[in-house]
Amino acid sequence: MTTISDIPRSHQAQATLSLLWERIRRQGDMPGFTKAINAILASMRGEDEREFSMTQTVLSDPVLTQKVLRLANSGMYSAFGQRINTVSKAVLVLGTEAIGHLALGLKLIEELAKSTPDTETAHIEMEKAVLAGMVAQQVAASAVSRDPEEAVVCSILHSLGRMMVTFYMPERWTQLRETGGAGREELAAEALLGLSLEEIGRATAEHWGLPRNLVAGMRRVEPGERGVQFGHDDWLAALGTMSTRAADALWHDDDAAASRVAALAESFAPMLGVEASGLLGAIDKARETAAADLSIAPLAKPAEKRAKLAAATRKRMAGNKVLMSGVADMRDAGSAATPGQMVSMALETIHKGLSFTRSFAFLRNRRDGRYCARLGLGEGSKALLPNLAFDDAYEPNVFHAALGSDRVIFIESAQDPKFAAKLPGWWKGTLSEARCFVVIPLCAHGQPAGFIYGEWDDSFPSVVLSQTEFSLLNDLRGLVVRTVERRHQVEAVATRV
């Protein structure tokens, strides 16, 4: 195959690449990508000990190790029907090449994110490249590709020329934009730089020593039917072209995006061997992922996210003030309050302070050997009270674990299927809409007297309790427990008399 370096270049093209290599030397490859890919590629090219070498390469980077294992256990590989707990097994099951491409893609995305260039323009090109990789991953998975990671890397690299110019030669990018117009910089590249942005990307890939198939897949192709000589490299190039164009349409998230994506799916479907409806479904999945993961793309609604985060932060700060005021009120009530009054004050304070969707106070009836909910706050809580009861005999679930350890327990992912075995039947039948919840045990003289339960549903932003909140919850439950213990002492004295 003819490489980009075999093609004679004009003096202008040589000058552009010389300037690019010089700036890369001065500023450092984005920033540690070259070193990482050299190690990964060396492992992929090894002869006798390929599996061992790839395992060592991945394990030398803790972040990469964690990401490789997470992806190896993702839905994409669920067909293997086995849990992959070690990198060695991942290499054995998926193969050196698949793990190598997977590691390359992850490393490139990591370096792009880590670089965080000063210019928003470079950041935009990097996000578009990551989005193109997301589209390619979904399409390759739906096409039952031999190696979806190879497709992801190729699609990310399709925008490499644009990324290199925006990152290392911003002044040239400004000229391209002024001459060709925003989004049409490629039209001015030949005249201003002496070579196309695609050629700059492929020259950079060869400069880094990337595998031939990846460089070949970076070609931009026009849609059409598969020719007689249509091979794997051509398929990668077609997918990379389609993914990059789809990413550009999705990134803007405007009214024209849907029609552009539909037209792309229709025109590239014959070449990719995937029905247009299948392409649209894969692109839509990528869009959902991107909306959650990207940071500055319009489709990710960054301003909206920042506003929600700021509102949630203000709400948490206000909530902590409620918790502190409630603790102060309970201290003031002191010995004058009954255990029931203290539990009621605690429940109200926690419900307001942590913005629970619903919350309940459970008390233990030793004579009946049961825990029963006596108080409830939040919509529909009163109707649920009769169904919130269970035996106090130990069972291996999260509620008995909290009562046995006498520690506040926060369950962040109540809907996680892996956690289902730790949830009792009474909870599944009444409170299963909860996304996350807290159990606050109330133990007097080492024996459980009851507990306070509070939950959030899907309408509440992501919840992670702070150390301050845990401390306030412990102060609050300590005040309730002391009141219960005082009542027990009074009752004990009365019995002796």
N, C-alpha and C positions, 0 to 999 in steps of 0.2 A: 504494500500500500504506500502511496506517495504521502509523505508527511508534510506538514506545513513548512518545515525547515528546508525541504527539497525545492520549494517553489522560489524562483528568483525574485528578489525584493528590490524595490526602488530605493534610492538614497534616502528619500523621505521616510519610507517604512523602516529602514534600518535605524535611522535616527530616532524614530518613535520608540522602537524596542530597546535601543541602547539606553535611552532616557528612563524607560520603565525599569530595566534591570538595575540601573544605577540607584534609582529611588528605593527599589526593593532592598538592595544591599544596605542602603543608608537607614531605612526605617524598619527593616526586618520583615520577613515573610509573615503574613497575616496571623498573628505574629510568630507562632511556633508551628505552623502547619507543615512546613517542609520537613522538619525533623521528624514529626509524627508520621507523615505519609511514607517517608523513606524506610522507617522501621516496619510499617505495615506491609509495604511493597516487598521488602526483603523477605519477610515471613511468607508472603504469597509465592515468591519465586524459589524458595528453598527447595532442596532436592529430598534428602533423607528424612529430615526431622521437621517437616512442614507443620504438622499439628502441634508439636511441642513448641516450636518457635512462635507460632501464632498465639498460643496460649500465654506464653511468657510476655509477648508484646502487649497483649490486652491487659494482663494482670499488672504490668508495670505502671498502668494509669488507673487509679482507683475509680475515678469518675467514669472512665470508659468501661471498666469492668461492670459497674452497676448498670450502665445503660445497655450494654450488650446482653446481660442476663435478663433485664426487664423486657427487651425486645424479643429475645429468644423464647420468652414465655408468653408473648402477646398473642392475640387472636390470629395473627398471620401464620403462626406455626402450630396452632392448636391441633391441626391434623396429625401431628406426630404423637399426640395423645400421651405425652409424658412430661413430667415436671423437670425442668433443666435448672439444676442448682449450682453447677460449676462451669467455668469457662471451658474446661477440658471437654465436658460432655457437650457443650454447645458446638464446639469445633467438630466433635465426633459426629453429632446428629446432623448439623447443618452444612458441614464441610468448610475447609479452609478458605475457599474462594468467597462463599457467602459471608462468613464472618469478616473476611478482609474488606469486602465492599461495605458491609454494615459499619465496620470500624472507621473506614474512610469517610463515609457520609456523616457519621456522628461527630468525627473529629473536625471535619470542615465546618459543620453547623456550629460546633462549640467555639471554634476559632472566630467565626463570623460574629457570634454573639459577644465573645470576649473582646473583640477589637473595638467595638463601639466607636466608630470613627467620629471625628469632630463634626463632619458635615452631615446634614440630614440626608443629602442626596445619596451618599454612599450607603447610609443605613437603609434607605428605601430600596436600593438595588439588592442589598443583602437579604432583606425580608422577602422581596419578590422571589429571589433564588430559593430560599427556604420553602416558600409557598409552592413553587414549581416542584420541589422534591416531594412535598406532601401529596400533590396531585399525582405525580408519577408512582408513588408508593401504592396509592389506592387503585390506580389503573392496572399496575403490574400485578397486584394481588388478585384483582378480578380476572385478569387474563391468564392466571396460573403460570406466571413467568417462572423460569428456572431460577432466577436470582433477582428478586425485587430490589435488593439493595444496589445492585449494579445500575438498575434503571433510575433509582433515586439519585445516586452520585452523578450519573450522566446529565440528569435534568438540572441539578443544582449547578453543574459546570457549564451548562448552556449559556448562563449569564456571566460567566467568568470574565469575559472581555469588558463588559460594562462595569463589573465590580472593580476590576483592576484600574480602569481609567478614573472612575469616581474616587477610589481610595487613594491612588498614588499620583494621579495627574488631574486634580480637580479643575485647574485652569483650562486644560484642554476640553474637559467635559462642558464647561461653561461656553466655550467657543462652539462645540458641537450643537448644544441646545439653542444658542442664538442663531446659528445658521440653519439647522434642520427643523427646529421646533421641538417643544417638549414631547417626549415619547417617540420622536422621529430622528433621534440622534444618529442612528445607523446611516441615514441618507447622506449625512455630511462627512462620515468617517473617512471614506476613500480620499476625498479631496483634501481634508485637513490633516490626516494622520498617515496617509499613504497605504493604509490597509483597513479592512473592515473590523468591526468590534469582534465578530466571530473569529477572525484570523488572530486577533490579539489574544483572545481566550485560548485558542488551540495552541498558539505559540507558547503561552505561559504554561499550559499543561505539559507540553513537551519539555520545556525548561525545567519543570519539576520532576520529569521522568515518570509521569503517570502511564499506566498500561495503554497499549495501542488501542484496545477495544473501547476504552473510555474516551480517548482522544477522537477516535472515529465517530463515536456516538455524539460528539459535540457539534456535528454538522447541522446546519439549518436546512430542512427539506420542505418542499411544498407537498400538500396532500394529493392523493391520487390512488390508483390501484397498485397492488403489489406487482412488480415486474418479475421476470423469470429469475433474475439474479438477486432478488430481494433476500437478504440474509439477516442475521441477528444484529449486526452493526447498524444496518439500515433501520431495523425495528427500533433500536435504541435511539437513533437520530430522530425518527418520526415521533416517538414518545416524548423525547426531550423538547422538540419544537412545539408540539401540541401543549405540553405541560407549561412551558414558558409563556406561551401566548394566553393560555387559560389563566395562569397566575396573574398576568398583567391585567386581564379583564376583572378577575375576582378582587384583586388588590384595591381597585378603585371603588368597588361596591356602588356603582351608579346604575341608573335605569337601563343603560345600554349593555351592562355586563351580562345579563341573562341571555339576551339575543346573540351576543358575541360568542358566549360559551356554547350555546346550542348549535350555532353555525360551525364552530370548531369540531364539536363532537360528530356532526353529520359528515363533514369533509374528511376527517381523519379515521373514521370508523373502518372503512375498507382496508386501509393500509395497516392499521394496528390489529385487525382481526378481532375486534370487539364491537358488539352492537352499539349503536349511538346511544340507546337508552342506558346501556351498561356504563358507557363513558360518563354520561350525565350523572348517574348515581354515584360513581367513584369521585367525580369532581365535587359533588355536593357534600360527600363525607369529608373531603379535604377542606372544604370551606368551613365546615363546622369546627374542625380541629384548629384551623388557622384563626378563626374568630376568638378562640380561647387562648391560643399560644402566642400569636404575634403581638407586638407592642405598639407599633405606630401606623399600621395599615388602617385605612378608613373602615374596612370591614370588621376590624377588631374593636371598633368604637373606643379608642384610647381615652378620649375626653370623658366619655360616659363612664368608663371604668374608673378613671381618676376621681370623678365626682362621687361615684358609689363608694369608693374606698374612703374618701374624705368624710362622707356622710356616716359610714360605718365606724370610722375612728371617733368622730364626734359623739356618736351614739354610745360607743364603748366607754368613752371618758365620762359621759353623763351617767351611764349605768354604774360606773365605779363610785361616783358620788352618791348614788342612791344606796349602794351597798354599804358605804361608809356611814351614811346617815342612819340606815337601818340598824347597823351594829351599835351605833351610839344610842339610839332609842331603846334598844334591848338592854343595854348596860344601865341606862337610867331607870328602866322598869324594875331591874334587879329582883329582889326577893318578893316584891309585891305581886309579881305576875305568876300565874299558874303555868304548869308545863303546857297545857293546851293553848294558852294565850301566847306563850313564847313560840310555839310551833307555828301558830297562825301568823305572828309577826315575821318570823323567819321566812315562811313561804311567800308572803306578800313582798318582802324585800327582795328575795332572790328572783321571783317572777318578773318584777319590774326592772331590777338591776341588770339581769342578763337577757332581758327581752325574750323570755321563753314563749313558745307558741302555746304550750300547756304545761302545767306543773301540778304535782300532787304531794300530799303529806300522808305517808303510810305509818300506821301504828301497829305494834305487835300486841295481840291478845294471847297472853300466856295460857289462860285457861282453855281456850279453843285451839291453841297451837297454830294460829294463823296471823298473817299480816293483811291488813285491810286499809284501803285508801279512805281517809275521813274527810279530807279537804281537797278541793280542786279549783284551779284558776285557769282561765283561757276558754276559748270557744268550744262548746260541747263537752266540757270537762265534767259537769254535774251529771249528765246522762251516763257517763262512763263509770262513775264511782261504784255502782253495785257489782261491776265485772272485774274490778281491780282488787283481787284477793288471791292469796296463795298460802300453802302450808309453810310452817317455819322449819320443817325437817330439811336438812341440808340437801341441796341438789347442785350439780356442777354447772352453774350458770353465773352470769355476771352480777346478778343481784346478791346472791348468797356470797359470792367472792368479795363484794364490797362490804357486806355486813361482817364477814369473817375477818377481814383485814383491818376494819375500822378506818378505811381511807377513802377520800373522795375519788370517785372513778369517773373519767370523762371518756365517752365512746364517740369517736370522731366519725366513723363510717358504719352506722347501724345497718345499712342496706347491703354491705359487703357479704356476698354469699358464703365466704370463708368463715364469717363470724356467726352465721345462723345457728350453729350448734350450741353456742353459748347464750342464746336467748330463749327464755322459757315460753311455753305454749300460751300462757295467759297474756304475755306481752304481745306475741305475734297476733293474737286474736283481737287485741284492743288498741294497741299503740304503734302498730307496724308502719304507719305513715311517717314516723319520725326519721329524720336524716341523721341526727346525732342527739345524744342525751347525757345527762349528768346524774349520778347517784351519790347522795350525801348521807352517809350512815349516821345514826344517832345511837351511840352505845353508852349505857350507864353502868358503872362498876364492871366493865368488861363484858357486859351482856347487851345484845341488840335490843333497843326499845322501839325502833322504827327507822324510817329514812325519808328524805325528801328527794323527789324525782322531778327533773325538769327536762323538756325536750324542745328542739327546733325542727321545723319542717323545711321543705325545699325553698320556701319564700325568703328565708333568712340568708344573708351572705355567708361565705365560708367562715366557720367558727374554729378558733384555736384559743383556749383559755390561757391567759397570761399568769405569771407567777403572782402578781398582785391580786388577781381575781381568786386564785386558789387560796391565797393567804386570808382574804376576806371571808371566803366560804368557811374556812376552818375556824376563824374567830366567831363567826355566827353560830356554827354548830356547837362550838364549845360553850357558848352562853346557854343554848337550849339544854345541852347535856347537864350542865351544872344545876339548872332548875329542876330537871328530872331527878338528879341524885339527891337534892335537898328534900324533895317530896318523899323519896324512898326513906331517907333518914327520919323524917317526921313521922311517917307511917310506922317505921320500926319501933320508935320510942313509944308511940301510942299503943302499939300491940303489947309491949312489955308492961306498960302501966295497966 
